[in-house]
Structures are given as C-alpha cells and as structure tokens.
Amino acid sequence: MPIDPTKTVQIRITAPKPVAERLKEVAQARGIPLSQLFLQAAIDRYLDDPE
C-alpha cells in the first residue's frame, strides 16, 4: 500500500558524528531503528509536555 503524502511527513535530522554514533548504539541495544528512537524521544519530550 503506498504512503499517502497528504498524511505523512518526512523529516531529515542531522547530528554531530559522535552523537549520531552513540544514538545508533542505543537504538541497536534496544532493538529498534534509529528513526523510531528519534520519534519516541520527540513524542516523550514535546507531545506529552503540557507547555
């Protein structure tokens, strides 16, 4: 099933190489893709925050 571009957004994230490498290690240790790690962090930080 194709992805509907009116309902999805693609985001590019850049980070310094040491940070990216460390985050990749964390994602691999948890057994999830790096993109999912970023998504979960964003949800935890920005969507659950009542500010």
C-alpha positions in Angstrom: 0.0 0.0 0.0 1.5 3.4 -1.0 2.1 6.1 1.6 -0.4 8.9 1.3 1.8 12.1 1.1 -1.1 14.2 2.5 -1.0 12.3 5.7 2.8 11.8 6.3 5.8 14.0 6.7 9.5 13.1 6.1 12.0 14.7 8.4 15.8 14.8 8.0 17.8 15.0 11.2 21.5 16.0 11.4 23.7 15.5 14.4 27.4 15.6 15.1 29.0 12.3 14.3 29.9 11.3 17.9 26.3 12.0 18.9 24.9 10.1 16.0 27.1 7.1 16.7 26.1 7.0 20.3 22.4 7.2 19.4 22.8 4.4 16.9 24.4 2.2 19.6 21.4 3.0 21.9 18.9 2.1 19.1 20.7 -1.1 18.4 20.8 -2.1 22.1 17.0 -1.5 22.3 16.5 -3.4 19.0 14.7 -0.5 17.3 15.6 1.6 14.2 17.3 4.9 14.9 14.3 6.7 13.3 12.0 5.2 15.8 14.3 6.2 18.7 14.1 9.8 17.5 10.3 9.6 17.1 9.9 8.2 20.6 12.2 10.9 22.1 10.3 13.7 20.3 6.9 12.3 21.5 8.2 12.0 25.1 9.6 15.5 25.1 7.1 17.6 23.1 3.8 15.8 22.9 3.5 14.7 26.5 4.6 18.1 27.8 1.7 20.3 28.8 3.5 23.5 28.0 
